[in-house]
């Protein structure tokens, strides 16, 4: 049991998982409710996400914004997210504040206060989030609305988690209170606590604050839609304003998270699109140079899943070219086995990523939460690496032939709207397995008590001294200062090489040199080509790259400890022997210009690019990389 969690179930049905780690001075508290956007009632899409916002307001004993004060004011953090199948809330605080967080989480589970002004204000916040994420983002409609509604036929996953302006406006305060009464209950949640605590004391606090919470007498509405097998392929073109570059997507329904084929599909996805040695990057971005960006997403949820592959086209290339190139690469996966080297690369990357996602107590608790939501079993989190390692070449070809077939495929092209092709609209009035009538009665509304009547927050306990590594600090003969901080935990090693030069050192009129120099470090040395470098990085399961800040530039590396000697040797080669080849510079310039075309179509990106100029004027800190400065950069 890699997570080392203890499990128990309270009399009210709340499932509790605790994992002690005495090597940290922090603790994380997470509550995962078994309700997500798939449970949004018909005509109320976006409801679970709206409710996530409301959960940060007041309770019977806690005034609004208390969670921020309990976490941020002591150096901690708090947040939440809504997914298809869950809404999760999590806090990380110094360990001596654990009891206060348990009190607060129990109070909002049992006595959330939602009044009309709060409801209207948060609904407006979510509507603005919709405008920013879906409408202002040039590809927001594609990924947030059109892809899921095209892939799925009957599944509630076909509705967007953020909902729609119209259905958000249709909701009422009574709807919200009934939603809370229906789903925010002890027998519909997991409580996860990880970090530095005394187990016996933690158990007493959980019993004290959570055991008194009651469940409503009404059952949780049934929601278990079986997505039907596609009967034919689909091809759809969507249009939207503000699409700077055309996009192509090919997608297939696949399997739910708990399915045995998930591991093979995950490895297939790694071979397809992870890293610069992946098939899609090498073909569409590097060799053919027809795409500015590629990607694929294996999306596995509780009831169903899908895999989609995408290409945002380079300037001057069409979505039809993208579809043809994507189909060509998918056909290769069906028609011939992947190589043993590709399989090994993908596995190494996935295992290393699994380690990276378990570095902190927060990470490990989150991995456990996802496993519980999607499978109901804590063991699924422990089994993930072994399942990836067990995938064979034959498995990859088998799942490609089984799921990624032309007959099951949805093909989506996404283009700029014009007079002849007006913007496509979001599909409305989509059916759902849950209706507002299925929700539990709201019951008497909770109200914030007068201060004198509130149950006071527990006081913090004795501070737990943070454990910091002993740092070795020395210089090499060439003057390079080296700092080494050994840590226990997952077998990963990170390195960062920093240089006292950044974008503020770019020559006048040539903004972008520092950033372009950093980008080119991984694109060729005296003995290795860019594809060879990418292949070696991925064989090692490493992450190696470079970037430029305003005052400094960094080269970074992260790898499993057994691969770190070879990783740092490669890192040194990149720094000491770059070639800055003209053809690689041209590729990077083209990609940068395409990236600017996308950025300049987004209000937030434009504001971010101009704020430096507004504040600093013509001083070096005010320089901004533009479509005019990029072409002026030369290999010299």
Beta strands, then each sheet from edge to edge (+ up, - down):
strand 1: 6-9
strand 2: 15-20
strand 3: 26-33
strand 4: 77-82
strand 5: 87-94
strand 6: 189-195
strand 7: 234-240
strand 8: 247-253
strand 9: 291-300
strand 10: 305-313
strand 11: 410-416
strand 12: 471-475
strand 13: 481-485
strand 14: 492-499
strand 15: 543-548
strand 16: 553-560
sheet 1: 1+ 2- 6- 3+ 5- 4+
sheet 2: 7+ 11+ 8- 10+ 9-
sheet 3: 12+ 13-
sheet 4: 14+ 16- 15+
end
